[in-house]
């Protein structure tokens, strides 16, 4: 039996529709009939050949929501028909010094969905049951898909920002749309930074609770306690350092970023910190997916049939999406 899938055959793409065998779950694995899979900037970095050593040919996609249709040997705690989500972190060794220190996101032998094992830009996907999670009720499949990466990475970035009361968000795409909802739920004040002249996105940020929205090269009306960079633009690091107060932290949330330009030491001095966030842990997933319905988080999605996956990625590249792009493998192009 075969299935439709979008697959990258060689470094730099292209992303093409093909037919490949339906995967079979092995020991400890389950198979998901994919209902929806979110499109992430990491997929774009993979397509552009910016990530090292992908397992080519590869089916991208790591924000998977669907129903279990087959269980492999040894799987417990799930049943066929359960709705589940499959995130970026697809497996860890459980034995390295990072796993032993409860930092499995830095595992030396981590496996990543849609990068080192086939992901969800397909009709079916196989996942390690230990890294698969029940999806909260109350959201459609397409609306839930962005929780599995944009939501999880945004949540990990918020945790990394500490107890910051005045929070800046640089780049107001899919992750920021969700992070601002959690931040406001936590009582934080949010300041949003977008491309210069992007009045529409700034208005969206205000509607979601930002008390100020402006261009990324502007200073906010008061110093920030922390800033999160979702835009993969290295030049924003010194801009954010200038915006944060003494002792403030700048969190870089992307897996890939353009080079950070040289900047004067004085904007780092006074115990300001620049740090990155890498991947996620299963604890992040459990905490965030439990929190999401309590906020409650509302996602904003644009739906695309599988065949229009390349269009969705180009819309992401151009910055013309409002919220998250989500592929629906069961839908057919009109």
Legacy VTK file of the C-alpha trace (Angstrom):
# vtk DataFile Version 3.0
C-alpha trace
ASCII
DATASET POLYDATA
POINTS 334 float
0.000 0.000 0.000
1.296 3.458 -0.855
0.485 6.977 0.323
0.912 10.541 -0.894
3.741 12.452 0.701
5.782 15.604 0.227
9.449 14.635 0.268
12.812 16.349 -0.069
15.108 14.154 -2.141
18.350 16.178 -2.059
19.894 19.129 -0.216
18.205 22.390 -1.126
15.007 20.745 -2.343
12.698 20.904 -4.105
9.752 19.680 -2.063
7.792 17.357 -4.309
4.633 15.263 -4.098
5.389 11.582 -4.465
3.978 8.194 -3.573
5.876 6.078 -1.057
5.036 2.936 0.925
2.842 3.372 3.984
5.186 2.892 6.970
4.725 0.054 9.430
5.238 0.644 13.169
8.035 -1.293 14.833
8.675 -2.166 18.453
7.406 0.627 20.713
6.028 2.634 17.784
2.577 3.626 16.624
1.221 4.735 13.277
-0.862 7.870 12.917
-3.232 8.665 10.094
-2.337 12.328 9.722
-5.278 14.722 9.917
-3.211 17.922 10.044
0.436 18.928 10.123
1.639 22.438 10.833
4.238 24.140 8.650
7.228 25.521 10.547
10.147 27.788 9.666
12.372 24.810 10.488
10.801 23.032 7.499
11.852 26.005 5.396
15.417 25.858 6.753
15.463 22.133 5.921
14.180 22.760 2.404
16.812 25.447 1.847
19.635 23.142 2.942
20.456 25.236 6.026
20.319 22.359 8.539
23.192 19.848 8.708
22.932 16.172 7.840
19.207 15.592 7.276
18.212 11.974 6.694
17.511 12.433 2.980
15.216 11.608 1.355
12.992 12.953 4.116
9.316 13.739 4.648
9.268 17.027 6.654
6.664 18.068 9.194
6.803 17.907 12.992
3.500 19.378 14.176
1.408 16.276 13.581
-2.143 15.691 14.765
-4.041 12.563 13.827
-5.592 9.304 14.951
-3.703 6.152 15.813
-4.540 3.459 13.282
-1.978 0.820 14.246
0.055 -0.026 17.345
3.442 -1.695 17.165
4.538 -4.436 19.585
5.078 -3.329 23.175
3.053 -0.109 23.060
1.011 0.597 26.188
-1.181 3.519 27.200
-2.634 4.135 23.736
-5.404 2.584 21.685
-6.340 2.660 18.040
-8.515 5.700 17.390
-6.843 7.909 20.014
-6.121 11.447 18.862
-2.450 12.228 19.408
0.217 14.767 18.577
3.765 14.127 17.399
6.311 16.940 17.995
9.851 17.770 16.848
11.597 15.627 19.480
11.115 12.112 18.177
13.448 10.138 20.423
16.440 10.278 22.763
19.027 7.782 23.997
18.072 8.056 27.668
21.667 7.355 28.697
23.890 10.336 27.831
24.867 12.965 30.398
22.167 15.321 29.140
19.385 12.748 29.396
20.643 11.810 32.856
20.452 15.473 33.912
16.823 15.894 32.743
18.007 17.861 29.692
16.928 15.427 27.000
16.443 18.293 24.560
20.264 18.303 24.293
20.621 14.523 23.919
23.750 13.480 22.013
21.739 11.004 19.942
18.369 12.738 19.657
16.095 11.901 16.736
13.954 14.688 15.291
10.648 14.280 13.491
10.703 15.459 9.891
14.512 15.801 9.973
16.062 12.517 11.089
12.890 10.438 10.693
9.948 10.957 8.342
7.382 13.476 9.509
3.819 14.496 8.858
3.733 15.978 5.345
2.083 12.688 4.361
-1.053 10.654 4.829
0.546 8.479 7.532
3.448 8.856 9.979
5.132 6.484 12.407
6.320 7.743 15.786
7.921 6.447 18.976
5.003 6.068 21.386
7.115 7.495 24.262
7.359 10.829 22.418
3.697 11.002 21.401
1.089 12.917 23.400
-2.691 13.086 23.751
-4.075 16.261 22.175
-6.452 18.395 24.281
-10.140 18.339 23.415
-11.929 21.457 22.253
-9.778 22.233 19.205
-10.095 21.046 15.628
-7.178 19.042 14.266
-5.859 21.939 12.181
-6.173 24.346 15.103
-4.317 21.960 17.424
-1.374 21.283 15.079
0.550 24.527 15.854
0.638 23.592 19.539
3.144 20.835 18.702
6.005 23.194 17.789
5.085 26.872 17.649
3.335 26.434 20.970
5.944 24.217 22.600
8.949 26.299 21.560
7.141 29.485 22.579
6.445 27.926 25.969
10.070 26.857 26.448
11.188 30.379 25.525
8.808 31.835 28.099
10.259 29.548 30.748
13.772 30.623 29.703
12.766 34.284 30.107
12.288 33.709 33.828
9.883 35.877 35.795
10.090 38.776 33.337
7.163 41.126 33.769
7.908 43.325 30.753
8.380 40.968 27.809
9.335 41.798 24.239
8.474 39.478 21.330
10.536 40.015 18.178
8.899 38.506 15.106
5.158 38.020 15.339
4.529 34.781 13.489
3.076 31.470 14.590
5.074 31.072 17.809
4.485 34.635 19.004
0.732 34.328 18.331
0.635 31.547 20.922
3.308 32.786 23.321
1.546 36.104 23.821
-1.599 34.292 24.934
0.314 32.334 27.563
2.249 35.440 28.634
-0.922 37.460 29.118
-2.485 34.523 31.016
0.560 34.673 33.311
0.036 38.390 33.879
3.013 39.622 31.873
3.048 42.866 29.924
3.909 42.277 26.263
5.629 44.530 23.732
5.580 43.319 20.118
8.209 44.015 17.454
7.552 43.458 13.743
8.964 44.431 10.379
8.915 48.162 9.838
5.663 49.276 8.252
3.762 46.061 9.021
0.758 47.813 10.508
-1.522 44.797 10.040
0.645 42.493 12.166
1.079 45.186 14.794
-2.688 45.497 15.018
-3.003 41.721 15.441
-0.471 41.884 18.282
-2.442 44.624 20.025
-5.663 42.650 19.591
-3.991 39.689 21.311
-2.972 41.806 24.281
0.258 43.621 23.424
0.214 47.044 25.069
2.670 48.393 22.488
3.640 47.276 18.973
6.297 48.801 16.759
9.185 48.140 14.390
12.025 45.847 15.450
14.567 48.663 15.169
12.605 50.852 17.592
13.042 51.027 21.340
9.968 50.206 23.440
8.450 52.949 25.593
10.189 51.480 28.660
13.001 48.946 29.231
12.151 45.262 29.025
12.915 42.548 31.551
13.317 39.988 28.776
13.000 39.643 25.027
12.294 36.558 22.929
13.532 36.455 19.338
11.353 34.300 17.112
12.575 35.938 13.894
15.779 34.190 12.682
17.613 37.492 12.194
20.936 37.844 13.979
20.830 41.639 13.778
17.935 41.572 16.241
20.192 40.352 19.061
21.928 43.718 19.586
18.595 45.479 19.004
17.024 43.421 21.785
20.004 43.945 24.090
19.504 47.696 23.735
15.852 47.234 24.672
16.311 45.138 27.827
17.011 46.554 31.261
19.950 45.713 33.509
19.943 42.002 34.322
17.630 41.315 31.385
17.735 38.228 29.188
17.489 37.881 25.407
16.211 34.442 24.370
16.865 33.213 20.815
14.139 30.720 19.977
15.096 29.524 16.491
16.994 26.442 15.356
18.772 28.563 12.737
19.639 32.264 12.682
21.660 34.548 10.459
24.984 35.680 11.893
24.912 38.029 14.849
26.821 41.220 14.016
29.489 42.673 16.290
28.099 44.903 19.017
29.604 47.047 21.795
30.165 45.382 25.144
28.307 48.166 26.930
24.909 46.832 25.722
25.710 43.407 27.213
27.244 44.755 30.410
25.324 45.004 33.694
24.535 41.292 33.707
22.438 41.131 30.587
22.288 37.605 29.150
21.938 36.187 25.644
20.856 32.547 25.481
19.342 30.107 23.030
16.558 27.566 23.332
17.022 24.190 21.681
14.311 21.663 20.916
11.958 20.617 23.725
11.539 18.006 26.402
8.665 15.675 27.098
8.091 17.625 30.304
7.589 20.770 28.189
5.006 18.916 26.116
3.077 17.616 29.096
3.084 20.980 30.883
2.142 23.036 27.853
-0.570 20.712 26.533
-2.140 20.714 30.008
-1.931 24.521 30.163
-3.282 25.212 26.657
-6.978 24.554 27.422
-6.777 26.540 30.654
-5.590 29.741 28.939
-7.422 28.880 26.637
-5.109 29.149 23.631
-6.716 29.983 20.314
-4.715 29.377 17.157
-5.044 31.232 13.868
-4.453 28.948 10.899
-4.527 28.926 7.119
-5.349 25.494 5.719
-3.676 23.975 2.656
-4.163 20.597 0.939
-1.004 18.472 0.880
-0.249 19.281 -2.758
-0.016 22.983 -1.916
2.638 22.453 0.747
5.278 24.241 -1.383
2.935 27.250 -1.646
2.516 27.301 2.136
6.288 27.329 2.620
6.731 30.174 0.153
4.005 32.148 1.947
5.929 31.545 5.169
9.133 32.736 3.512
7.438 35.879 2.237
5.864 36.650 5.605
2.340 36.803 4.180
0.751 34.213 6.494
-1.540 35.350 9.282
-0.895 32.793 11.972
0.153 29.243 11.067
-0.005 27.305 7.829
-1.405 23.799 8.276
-1.392 20.986 5.713
-4.421 18.688 5.511
-3.332 15.410 3.864
-6.936 14.255 3.578
-8.012 17.331 1.606
-7.753 17.567 -2.164
-6.759 20.662 -4.103
-9.712 22.330 -5.796
LINES 1 335
334 0 1 2 3 4 5 6 7 8 9 10 11 12 13 14 15 16 17 18 19 20 21 22 23 24 25 26 27 28 29 30 31 32 33 34 35 36 37 38 39 40 41 42 43 44 45 46 47 48 49 50 51 52 53 54 55 56 57 58 59 60 61 62 63 64 65 66 67 68 69 70 71 72 73 74 75 76 77 78 79 80 81 82 83 84 85 86 87 88 89 90 91 92 93 94 95 96 97 98 99 100 101 102 103 104 105 106 107 108 109 110 111 112 113 114 115 116 117 118 119 120 121 122 123 124 125 126 127 128 129 130 131 132 133 134 135 136 137 138 139 140 141 142 143 144 145 146 147 148 149 150 151 152 153 154 155 156 157 158 159 160 161 162 163 164 165 166 167 168 169 170 171 172 173 174 175 176 177 178 179 180 181 182 183 184 185 186 187 188 189 190 191 192 193 194 195 196 197 198 199 200 201 202 203 204 205 206 207 208 209 210 211 212 213 214 215 216 217 218 219 220 221 222 223 224 225 226 227 228 229 230 231 232 233 234 235 236 237 238 239 240 241 242 243 244 245 246 247 248 249 250 251 252 253 254 255 256 257 258 259 260 261 262 263 264 265 266 267 268 269 270 271 272 273 274 275 276 277 278 279 280 281 282 283 284 285 286 287 288 289 290 291 292 293 294 295 296 297 298 299 300 301 302 303 304 305 306 307 308 309 310 311 312 313 314 315 316 317 318 319 320 321 322 323 324 325 326 327 328 329 330 331 332 333
